[in-house]
Amino acid sequence: MSRYACVADQKAAGFPVTAACEVAEVSTSGFYDWLKREAAGPTAREIAEADLVELIREIFDAADGNYGVPRMHRELRSGGVIVNVKRVRRLMRLHGMAGRCIRRRVRTTFPGPDGFTIPDLVGRRFTPGAPDVAWGQDITYIPTGEGWLYLASVLDLGSRRLLGYSMADHMRTELVTNALEMAIAARGRKVAGVIAHADRGSQYTSNDYLDFCQRHQLRPSVGRVATCFDNAVAESFWASLKRECLQDRVFATRAEARRKIFTWINWYNTRRLHSSLDHVPPNTWEQQYLQAS
């Protein structure tokens, strides 16, 4: 409550205005000016700011509370709202809207025993570009009341689009090959020559996995052991998923976790502003790239 409002309360209670202003350390002229402004109602600027806060809240809620200041500012600008990023920061802070921040990561990569010699065909070349040159893969796991839910992903390194994924209660090789099958089906065309990049987890060095790649003419590629930077795009995707979809949530069942992850994946591909893609969603960026080619 402002000092002028305190004076108004004291005045309504029968106390002299002069004495109330002295206690509140405000001038009587300032108090009466404030009363006039209050009687006149909100100013055009105050109404505009209230409308802006409402719009920010709608965007924040539609993004499931995931947008921080940079993405919120980009979303507003893309919608034709001209606003300073400092103003967005002030309003979001004032009204308790803050994007989720990353937490400690869990190790999911365990080298396989087979000892296959598979090259690194990507070499940390992760700059967005032509789709279907290289796909990035990885596995993570999500705790539920029924036990772990394992999730394998296939990302197009060129467009950052999530092409395929698979969820199961195990980490066998079929978890990753099912995700690859979904990615191949999503493209609806032959994918011969596409690099299938991953870490050196046992699923990505097994005979079954290599046989699958050979049948579909995919080119296996792996990074070095215990070097997350060699699979940085997949690691970044997991960080976003865990921060924006899983953090602070407890799933009673695997089915509940599946539904939440499916909803987030759809939002990620179609609506989420991606910082590596000049703040457009992966599907939109891919369409723009193909139209320009």
Residue, then its C-alpha position, 0 to 999 in steps of 0.5 A: m500500500s502506498r503512503y497516500a493510501c495510508v493517509a486516505d485510510q487515516k482520513a476515513a477513520g477521522f484523523p486530520v489530513t495534515a497530521a496523517c501526512e506528517v506521519a506518512e512523510v508526504s505533503t498535503s498537496g501531494f496527497y490531494d493530487w493523488l486523490k484527484r488521480e485516483a478519482a479520475g481512474p487509471t491512465a491510458r499508460e496504466i491501462a496499456e500496461a495492464d493489457l500487456v501484463e495480461l498478454i504476457r500471462e497468456i503467453f506464459d501459461a500457453a508455454d506451460g511456464n517455460y518462457g523466460v524474458p528472452r523468449m517472451h520478448r521474442e514472442l511479443r515482438s513476433g506478434g507485433v507488440i513493440v516493447n523494450v526487453k527491460r520492460v518485459r523483465r520488470l513486468m514478469r518479475l513484478h507479477g511472479m513469472a519466471g522461466r524454469c532453470i536447469r538442474r543437475r544432470v544425471r549420467t545416462t551413457f555407459p560404454g558397451p562391451d563390444g569394442f566396435t570402431i565407429p567414427d565421429l562423422v559430425g565432429r561437433r558441426f552443429t550449426p543449423g543447416a540442411p535437414d537430413v544430413a545428420w541426426g542426433q540421438d540419445i537416451t534419458y530416463i524419467p522417474t515415475g511411481e511405477g519405476w523408470l521410464y526410458l526415452a530415446s530421441v532422434l533430432d535432425l541436427g540441421s533443423r533441430r526438429l524432433l523426428g522420432y522418439s520411443m518410450a519404454d520400461h527398458m533400455r534395450t537396443e529396440l528402444v533406440t531402433n524404434a525411435l529411428e523407425m519413427a524418424i524414418a517414417a516421419r520423413g516419408r522418403k529414403v534416408a540413405g546416407v544420413i548420419a546417425h550420430a550418438d554417444r558411445g552407449s551400448q545401445y548405439t554400438s551393438n550388433d543389432y543397432l549396426d545391422f539396423c543402420q546398414r539395412h536403412q543405409l544410415r551412417p553410424s557415428v559416435g562421439r568420444v567416451a565421457t565427452c558430452f560436447d560431442n553430442a551437444v544438441a541432444e544434451s541441450f534437448w534433454a536439458s530443455l525437456k527436463r527444465e520445461c516439462l519434467q522439473d518439479r513434477v512427480f508422475a504416479t504412472r509411466a502413462e502419465a509421464r508419457r502423456k506429458i512428454f508427448t504434449w511437450i514434444n508437440w509444442y517443442n516442434t510446432r510452437r516453442l521458439h528455438s534460440s539456435l533457429d533465430h527464435v522460430p519453432p523447428n517445424t517453421w524453420e525447416q519449412q522456411y529453409l526448404q522454401a528458400s532452397 
